[in-house]
Amino acid sequence: MEMSPRTYCAVLLLLASLCAGSRGSFPGLEQLTAAASDKAQGKAVTELLKRLLGNRSADFIVSVNRSLSADGLDVCELRSSRSGRVVAVGSSGVAAASGIYNYLKYFCNCHVSWSGDQLHLPRPLPRLSGVLRINTPHRFRYYQNVCTFSYSAVWWDWTRWEREMDWMALNGINLPLAFTGQEALWQEVYRALGLNQSEIEEFFSGPAFLAWNRMANMFRFGGPLPQSWHVNQLVLQLKILERMRSFGMIPVLPAFSGNVPKGILRLYPEANVTRLGPWAQFNCSFSCAYILDPRDPLFLQIGSLYLSQVVKQFGTDHIYNTDTFNEMTPPSSDPDYLSAVSRSVFASMTAVDPQAVWLMQGWLFFSDAAFWKPAQIKALLHGVPIGRMIVLDLFAETEPIFSYTESFYGQPFIWCMLQNFGGNDGFFGTVESINSGPFTALHFPNSTLVGVGMTPEGIEQNPVMFELMSELAWRKEPVNLAKWASLYAVRRYGSTQENLTAAWRHLFASVYNCTVPHYRNHNHSPLVRRPSFRLNTGIWYDPALVCEAWKLFVEAAPSLMLEETFRYDLVDVTRQVLQLLTTSFYQDIADAYQNQKLPELLTAGGVLVYDLLPELNRLLSSDSNFLLGTWLESARSLGLDEQEAQLYDINARNQLTLWGPSGEILDYANKEWGGLMEDYYAQRWALFVQTLVGCLDSGRPFKQDAFNQAVLQVEKGFVYNGRRYPTKPHGDTLEIVSRIFLKYYPQALKRL
């Protein structure tokens, strides 16, 4: 696509706002530097461009020169050669990759995302008139959440991991969490300590629940872990670490938090072990973990034994994550005790790696705010020397901690956008908050900010939020959100259609701009929740703007259906409107039942169960990004035999639905996927409507407890049905969307 002089000037102005500021290095963090040579990093980025651009990668000349940055802050310089190639020199591989991606975005109108790429590169490449210098004020750009490894990455193979790390490099990530394969090392440590195999198998959860096993929330459920799992994940982790380091990233490795198998008590009956109370709604068959007191000498022994294994097998970049008291209240609020705990945890790291830095999630200060008062927070943080701990302000777009802890009482921190809980689908964003929050943190009095990050529980939805947040890490001031949204539309689809830029401005002014204080993005829509009369029907945005965006997408559709990015967004915005309409029909169903109006109940229930939900299932089944089969077959493919494949299949289904043996965290990780809509959500709604009709017919009152028992059988039936679901899309998306639009757009105008 040719760029007009006016657009070119606008792009230059936009890029001029990319960072020129800087923050000095923080004492104690100097050891956190890229391990790979400049040459190796340059080669890694060249290989990335080959994977991304094919033959057109030859139009770029890439090199890395770490001396380009005098202050440890990443920078990339780009210029055009006489032959028309783009020459990119970065202070790291990540800096070079993200500099090139900025050029691809703002000079070539290209786009890379989880839901497809738009890479129609102009030929020849647009020339740069001088040197374009892009730099960041943030030493670290962090990515991932301990939960992401279960909600999103649990079934990934090398191909999918490779794609993700390419995305990370393009988006400037240099501090990624690297948690894969750690159970293989724990197994060796437990065996060395004298635990038998059954004691080890009783401890590990199944693959889909390992994040919470690691955090001492639960054990055993979904297990046992097959030995083939350990081998597969260990091999994968070694490849992941090699690739991360080749880009100049600094992987964060796991350390010991005190979570131990029950068998430790057999070996060390005198150990100071506390049994926690139940977590979430689990009973003590699967929760009530055993926690070794960090002050017990055995803690240092186990912690250093484990970290020695980590360093031996994985190498080290000197930064480790572990979280004490995650969603657990400490046994004492005495500041001396809390300081002793963090001092002991850190000692178990420095015993193995004297240069160790502890990366800690700050979630506990928010999730148990009643316990963590200033004195307690300060005590825990000050048990570690200043500068040897980095705190993730994990949910800073909504619940920033730095602002009421005097910037974490001197410890360096990273401002993070959490954005997503449970990997739920559904449009959501806090664009105004993330557009201002990092700059507020940067200019906070005595700020100890050393980076920005993205810490979603799940990914592969709402790609716009991650592109915006990644880009803000390289800017010195907030963006004009309306302009940014318009340019996003142009590069995501390779089209300058006004319909699409207007649609994205509508979305940014509504569903992507949640300003409700303390709002958590769980998809609470009745669509994906167990039916009852107590469902949450509230929304934070004007649905009329989303409906108008839908109309604009549908009008633009005929000429853009070959673009995967457009097809994905067309499905996604249609899905969002049908989700809104489900809430409206649910309210009609509830009103009709309360008013004992059977005809109205049959009408609203009939439309929902026999038309809207089947249409939604057909819509989702028409796009490869919304298929249950992909998730389940990815899980099954990791099994060495049918028994293992079935174990993984049940893990994968349970996480999406019951989240526990009997719905302990029911629907927390809900997804709107073809197959799941038909065999799980629609079945529940059919039973609910049928039950209400039966109640009105017979004059019996509706009893939620009895319904819950009946619907639990439907839910368990899905988890264990063994059905194989398609991994290829079916149906014509445009035809399906056009039919839905004709039927439901008038309803949306009237109802929403």
N, C-alpha and C positions, 0 to 999 in steps of 0.2 A: 504494500500500500504506500503510495507516494505521500509525503508530508508537505502540507502547504507552508509557505514562509511564516504565516501567522501561528500555525500550530508549532512550528519549529522554535519560534521565539518563546511561545508559552512553555514549551518543554525545557528550554534553556533556563528560563526563570524558575521553573519548578526544581530543576537540578541544582540551581544556585543555592536553593534553600537546604540542600543536603549539607551535612554537618561541616562546620569549620571550627567548632568549639572543641575543648578537650578537658579530660580529667586526669590528674596525675596518678601515678601508680600508688598502690596502697601497701604500706609496710607489711611484710609477712606473706605477700602473694607473688613475689618476684619469681618464685620457682615454677609458677604455672605458665609454662611457655610451650609452643609447638615443638614436638620431638623430631619430626621429619625434617630433612634438609630442604633448603629452598628449591633445589632441583627436583626432588621427589614430589614436593607440593605442586610445583608447576606442571609436572607430568600428570599428576592426578586430575588437575583441572582440565588439561588437554583431553584426557580420556573421558571425562565427564561430558565435554562438549561434543565429542564423537558420538557418545550414546544419545545425546539430546538432539543434535543438529545433523548428524550423518555427514555427508560430503561438505555441507556448508561450514562445518567446524574449521575447515582449512582457511576460512576468511578471518580467523582470529589467531593472533600470536600471543601466547601466554607465558609469563615468567613471574617468579616470586623473588623478592629482594627484601628481606626483613629489615634492612637498614633504612628503608623508605619511611619507616615510622620511628621517630626519635623518642616517643613517650609511651610505647607499648600499645597505642591505640591504632586499630587497623585502618589502612588507607589503600585506595586503588587509584592509579592514574591510567587514563585511556587516551589514545590519540589515533588518528588515521595515518597510515603509511602512504607513500607515494603511489603504491600499487592498489590502494583502496582497502587494504586489510586493516582490521582494528587491532592495535597493539595494546595489551593490558598488562600492567605491572602491579602486583599486589604485595603488601607487606606479609601476607600469608596466602595459602591456597584459598581459604574461605574469603578473604578480602578480594582476591582476583575474581572468584566465581560470582560473588555478590555484585561487584562492580560491573562485570559483563552482563549480569541479569538486569541491572539498572539500565544499561545501554539497550538491551533487548526490549525492555518495557517501554522506555520513554523515547527511543529513536526509531525502533522497528515495530512498535505496537504488538509485541509478542507477550505470551503469558504461559506459565507452567503451574499446574495444580494437581491435587490428588484426583480430581474429576476430569482430567484431560488437559491437553496442551493446545495452544494456538500458536503455531510457529511458521506462519507464512512470511518468511524473511524477504525483505526487499532485495532486488538484485540490480545494481550493486548495493552494498551496505551504505546507509547514509553516512556522509563524511562528518568528522568532528573538525571544527575550524581551529581548535587549539588543544590544549591539554585539559581534559575533564578530570578533576580531582574529587574523589568521593571518600569521605572519611566519617568516622563514628566517634561520638563522645563517650562511648561505653566500652570498657575493657572486655566485658563478657556479654555474650548473647546466649542465654541458656534455653534449653528445650527439653521437654518431656516432664512427665509426672510419674511417680512410681506406679500409678494405676494404669497409665497408658499401655504398659506392657501386658496387661491382662485384657483391658477393654478393646484394644485395637491391634496390638502387634503379636498377640499370643500365638497365632497360627502362621505367621509370616515365614516365607522361605527366603533364600538369599536374593532372588530376583527382586522381591518386594522390598527387602531391606536396602538393597543397592539403590533402588529408585528413591527411597526415603532419604538416604544420605546425600544423594544428588540434590534433592529438594532442600535439605538443610544447608548445604554449601551455597546454593544459589540465593538462599534467604539469609545468609550471614551468620548462621549458628556456629559458634566455636566452643560451646561448653555443653555437650549433650550427655544425658544420663545413659549409662551402658550397663544395664542390669541383667541381660540375657545370660543364661547358663550358670548362675551362681549356685544352684542346688547341687550340681555335680561336685563342686568344691566342698560344699557343706557335708555331703555324703562322705567324702574322704576324711574330713575333720572328725565327724562323729564316729566313723569306724576306728580312726586312730585313738580316739578317747575311750573306746571299748563298747560302744553301743552295738547291739545286734541289728540285723536287717529289718526285723519286724518293728523294732522301736523306731527306726528311721522312717519306715513306710507309714507308721502311725502318725508321724509328724507332718510330712509334706502333704499339702493339699493337691487337688488336681490342677492341671495346667491353667484353666480359666480363672483360678482363684489364688494363684501364687502371690499376687501383689499383697493380699491381705494376710497370707501366711507369713510373708516376709516382715510385715508390720506388727506381727503378734496379735492380730485380730482373731484369727481362726487357724485350725489345723485339720488335717485328715479329709475334710469334705471334698469329694470329687476325685480322690486318690484311689489306689496308690499310683505314684509316678513310675512308669516303666523304665527300665534301665536304658532302653533305646531313646527315651526322651532326654536323659542326661547326656548321652553321646551326641545326639543331634544338636542340642542347644549349646553344648560346649564348642563344637566345631563352628557353629554359626557365630558365636561370640568372638572367637578368634579372628574370623573374617571381618566382622563388624569393626572390631578394634583396629585392625590393620587399615581398613579403609578410612575410618574417622581420623586416625593419626596422619594418614597420607595427605589429607586435606588441610592439616594444621590445626585440627580440632583437639580439644583436651577432654578426653572421656572421663566421666565421673564413675568411679567403681564402688561396689558395695562394701560396707564394713559391718561390724557386730553391734547389735543393739541390746543384747541381753535375752533375747527370745530363744528358749532352749526346749528340746524334747523332754517329755516326762522321764525318759530313761536316764537322764542326767542324775536324777534323785537316787536311782539304784546305785550308780557309780560313786556319787558324792553325797551321801545322806546328810552330811553336815552343812552342805552349801546353803547360802542365804537366798532361797528361792521363794518368790511370792506367787500364789496362783491368783490371777486376775478374775474379776467377775465376768459375766456374759457380755458379749459384744453384739450390738444391734439386737435382733430378736433371736439370735442363736442360743441354744442351751449349751451346757458344758460338755456335751458329746463332741462338739466341733469347735467350741470356743473356750474361754477361761484359760488362757495361755499361761505358761510357766515363765516367769521373768527372773533372771539372775540379777541380783543386786550388783550394780557396777562397782561398789566398794569391796565386794568379795574378791579375794585374790584369784579365784577361779575365773572371774570375768576377764582379767588381764591375760590369763593363760589361754582361754578359748578365743578371745578376741585377737590376740597376736598370732595364735596358731592359724586362724582363718585368714587373717590379712597376709600372713606369710604365703599361704597358698594362692591368694589372689594375685599378689605381686609376682610370684614364681610363674604362674600360668598365664596371666594377662599382662604382665609388665605394669608400669605405673606412670601416671602423670601427676601424682602427689595430691590428688583430690578425691575424697571419699564421702559417700552419703550414708548416713544412718539416722534414724529418727527414734528418739526415746519418747515414751508417753504419747504415741499417736492415737488420738481418740481414747486415751486412757488417763484417768486421774492419778497422779503420783500418790504414794502412800503418806507423804508428809509435805507440808507447805513451808517447812523450815528452810530459809534461804541457805543456811550452811549445808543442809542435806542436798539441795538442788545443785549447788556449786560443786559439791563432792561428786555428784553423779556425772556432770558434764566433764569434770576434770578427769575422772576415771575412764570415761568413754574415749576421750582424746588421748589419754595415756596408752590405751590399747592400740591406737593408731601409731603414735610416735615411737612406741617400742619396736615397731617394724620399719616404719618410714619416718625418720626424724624430721623430714620436710613436710609431713602430712598437713593438709588443710581439710577441715571438716565442713562439708556442705550440709546444712540442715533445713528441712522444710519448716517454715514458720506457721504451718496450719494449726498446730496445737494451741497457739496463743489466741486464735480466733475460735476454734471449735470448743474450747473449754475456758472461755473468757472469765467465767466466775472464779476459777482457780488461779489463772495466770494474771495476777495483779502486778504492778510495776516492780515491787520488791522481788517477786518470784521470777519474773522474766529476766530481770537484771542479774539475779544470782545464777541462773542457768547459763546465760550468755557469758558472764564474767568468769565462769569456771575454766574457760579456754582463753589463752592469751589473745589480746586484741590483734586482729588481722590474721588469725589462724583459723577463723570460722567465717563462712559466708552463709547468711540467712536468706532463704527464698521468701520474699513477701508474696506468698503464693496466690492470693486472691485480691491483689492490690487494686484492681479496677473497681472493686466493690467494697472490700473491707481492708483498706491499707493499715498495716500495723506500724510502719515506720513513723507515722505522724504523731502517734501518742506514746512512743517509746524513745523519744529523742534520737531517732535514727538508729534504733536497736542498740542504744547505749554504747555506741562507738564501734560495734562490729560491722564490717562491710555487709551490704545487702544487695539483692537483685530484685527490682520491681517486676512483678510477673502478672501476666494476664492469664487467668485460669480458664474462663470462657465456657467450658463445657463440663458437665457432670454425666458420668455413666455412658459417654459416647452416644447420647441421645441425638436423634435427628430432630429437625425443627429449626426454623430460622431463629437466630438470636445474636445479639451483639450489644456492645456498650461503646459505640464509636466515639462519643464525646468524651467519655471517661478515659479511654486509652489514648485519645489524641492529646489530652492535657496531662494525665497522671505522671508519665515518666519525666516530663519537664518540671512539674511541681516537685517531684522527688529530687531531681538534679539540683534545684535551686533552694531546697529546704535548708534552714539554718544548720550549719555544721554537718551537712549531708555526708553519709558514708556510702552512698550509692556507687556500686562498681559495675552495674550492668542492668540489662532488661531481659525479660524472658517470657516464654510461653509454656504454661503448665497445665494443659487440658487433660482431664481424665480420659477423654477419647477424642480421636481425630477423624478425618475423612468426611467432614461436613462443614458447612459455613466457611469455605476456603477464603472468602473475602476478608474475614477477620484476621486470619493468619498472615495474609499478604500485607494488610495494612500495618499490623503490629510489627512485622519483620522490617518493613520499610521505615517505620518511626525510629527504629534503633539507629538509623543513619541520618537522621535529621536534627537540625538545631532548634527547630520551632514547630509547633503544630501545623498540620496541613489545613487547607480549605476543604472541608469534607465533601461538599457538593461537587466541587471541581474534581477532587480525587475520585469520587464515585463515577463521574462521567468518563474520566480517562480509563478507569478500570473496565467499564463496559466496552469501550473501544478496543482495548487490547485483549480482553477475554474472548471476544467473538471475532476480532478482525473486521469489525464493521462500525461505521460511523452513523448508523441509523439513529435518528433522534429518539425514536420510540424506546430504544434500549438505554440510552443515557438518562432519559426521563424516568424510566422504570427503576433504575438503580438509585436515582435521587429520591424517589418515593420510598424505596426500601430503607435507605439511610435515614430518612426523616421519620421512620416508624419502627418497624420490627427490629432493625439493627441499632436502635438507639434507646436501649432500656435505661431509664433514669430513676427507676423506683429504688429507693434506698434499701440496701441489704438484700436485693433480689438474687436468688440462686437459679441458674438456668438448668433446672430439671424440666424435662418436657412433662408438664402436669396435665396436658390435654386429656379429656375423657376418652379420646380415641384409644390411647395406649395405657389406660388404667383399668383395673378391675371394676366393672360396673357397680354403682351404688347410688344412693341419693345424696352422697356427701362429696361428690367430686368437685375439683377446683376448676371453675369456668372463667377465672380471671385472666385477662391479658394486659400487657404493659404498653400496647400500641393501638393506633387507629387502624382497624381492619380494612376500612375503605381504601386506604392508600395501598395496601397489599393487593386488594382486588383490582385497583386501577393498574398496578404494576403487572398483574396477571394478564389483563386485557392487552397491555402494550406488548408483552412477550408473545401472546398468541397472534397478534397482528404482524409481528416481525418474523414469525416462525417459518413460513413457506420457503424463504430464500436462505435459511441458515441451518437447516436440519442436517447438513453434512458435518457441522462443527460439533464435536463431542461436548465441548464446554457449554454450548448453547442448549443442546438436547438435555444435558444434566440439569441446567437451571430451569428449563421449561418444565421438566418433570417436578423439580423441587418446588417451584412456586405454585404449580397446580396442586401438589401434595399439601402445601401449607394452607391453601384456600379450602381444600376438602377437610383438612383437620379443623379449621374454624367452623365449617358447616356441620361437622359431626357434633361439636359443642352445641350448636343451635338446635339440631334435631334431638340431642340428649335433653335439652331443656324442655322441648315440646313433649318428649316422652314422659319426663318427670311431672310436668304440669298436667298432662292428660290423666296420668295415674292418680295424682293427688285430687283432681277434680272428678275422678271416676267417669271419665269420658272414653269409653271403649273405642268408638270410631276414630277419634283423634289419635289414640294410642296406636291403633292398627296402621293408620296412615303414616305417622312419623316413624314408627318402628319399622314398618314395611319399606319405606324409602331408604332408611339407614342400612338395614340388614340385607335387603334384596337388590339394591341398586348402588348406593353411594360406596359402600365398602367393597363390593365386587369390582366396581369401576376403579377404585383406588388400587386394588390388587393388580388389575390389568395394567394400569398406568405404571406402577412400580416394576412389574415384571417385564416391561418393555425396554428397560435401561439396565445395562450391565452393572451400574454402580449401586443398584437398589435390590440386589438379589440375596435372599436367604441362602440359596444353594451355594453361593461363592464362599460364604462364611463356614458352612457345614462341610463342604468338600475340602476346603483348606485344612480344616481340623482332621478329617478322616485321613487325608493324604499323609499325615505324619505317623500314622500307625503302621507298625511292621506287619501286623496280622489283623484279622477281623476283630479280635477281642480288643486290641488297642484302639482300632478305628472306632469301635462302638463307645469305648470309654471317652474318647475325645469328642465324639458326636454328642454324647449326653452332656458333657461339660459345656460345649458350645451352646446347646439349646437352653440349658439351665441358667447360664449367666444372663441370657437375654430376657428370661421370663421369671421363674420362681426365685432365682438367686438364693438358693438354699434348698434343703430337702422338702420344705413345706411352705415356701413363699416367705421366708424370713425377711428378705429385702425385695419383695415382689415388685417387678417392673421398674426397678431402679435403672437398669441398663436397656430400657425399651428402645426398639428400632422400628422404623417404618420401612419394611422390606417386602417385596413380592414373595408370597409363600407364607411368611409369618403373618401378614395381614389376613390371609384367607383361613389359615388353619389354627390361628391363635386368637387374634383380636376379634375377628368377625364371629368366631364361634362363641366367644364370651357374650358379645352383644346380642346374638341370636337367642342364647339361653336367658339373658336378662329380660328381653322383650317377651319371650315366650312365657317366662315365669310371671311377669306382670299381667299379661293377658289372662293367664290361668287364675290369678288372684282376683281380678275384676269379675271374671266369669263365675267364680265360685263364691265370691264374697269373703274369701280368706285374706287376712292381712299379709303383706310382704314381710318376710323375716330375713334380714340381711345375713344372720349367722347361718341359717339353713342354705341360703343361696351361696354363701362363701364355701360351704362344704361341697355343694354340687359343682360349682365352677372350678374348685380345686382339682376335681377329677378331669375336667376338660384341659386344664393347664398341665397336669401331669401327663395326660394323654398325649399332648403335643411333645413333651420332653422325651417320651419313650416310644413315639409312634414308628420310629425307624424309617420313615418315608424319605426317599431321596428327592431333592429339589433341583430344578434346572440351574445350570451355571451359565447358560446362554440366554440372552434376552429373547422375548417372544412378543410379536405384535408390532404394529406400526404406531410409534409414539405420536406422530402428528395427527393421525386419524383418531386415536384414543383421546388425545387432548381436545381436539376439535369437537368431538361428541360430548365430552364432559362439559366443555365451555358452553355449548348450545343449551345443555340441560340445566347447568348449575350457575352460570353467571347471573341470570335473572334472579335466582334464589339468593345469591350472594348479595346483590344490590339491595334486595328487600330485607334480608335477615341480619346483615353484618354492619 
